[in-house]
């Protein structure tokens, strides 16, 4: 049965994937979108809410996109996967002494579990966890912002990827929950550096701008056992890659991670800029962008698109 589904997908990849992307894109573009853009990052409300793009990249070097797939947007929490990857690559298993690997079942910006958990965030993808990862990176990098960006550019083979200082500043002016989270974790002893420096680094990593095309190509390393495609270059070991994918599967959508597994069935990560990246190990990475978010902070149309895509192509991991 598994073999039949894989063969099925290989066929689709060669013959029909572009057509399927186009058909689903047309269907979903016109559905009523009850979502909202996040007002706590004022700059994000200036983005055209009707933007919609999709791009798939496969490990066999097939690439196809529809709509606004070449336009850059704020990747926000999708960057948490890249921050985790760099920290994991540099420091190995000891990062798990300061961060858990369990789904939180709470919103991405929640403070409620931290006190009971003594400042150890449940996982690296909620904001609390990404702040601790930021702290780990600041402790081990000489020029954290420059070196993190260099890591992303290198993994993407794209020297033009950059932070948006406008978006980072915008979040700094209104990101009061993150300020609270960072100071609270500091008080509980799990942030070692100056909270202002940690927040500045965190707001910058969230402000990185990339297109769906760039994202799906970059995230292929997670579909390729941690190796950059077409190069013998390791971003993560195969075991680290397996674990990052497992975390995306169980924690990538906060208190909607179960729903994403249930409907889409792929490891993935969302961002409040409206982007979602999803990875099928050993097959492909697909990125979707539509700025209006559902109440859990995940792109409404992005979720719909990916559900329709994995259903139609029989290409979820389940
Ligand atoms: N920068 C955003 C925040 O900290 C990222 C959240 C997200 O994309 N889910 O709130």
Boltz pocket constraint, residues with backbone or C-beta under 6 A from the ligand:
constraints:
  - pocket:
      binder: B
      contacts: [[A, 75], [A, 76], [A, 77], [A, 78], [A, 108], [A, 109], [A, 127], [A, 171], [A, 178], [A, 202], [A, 206], [A, 270], [A, 271], [A, 272], [A, 273], [A, 297]]
      max_distance: 6.0
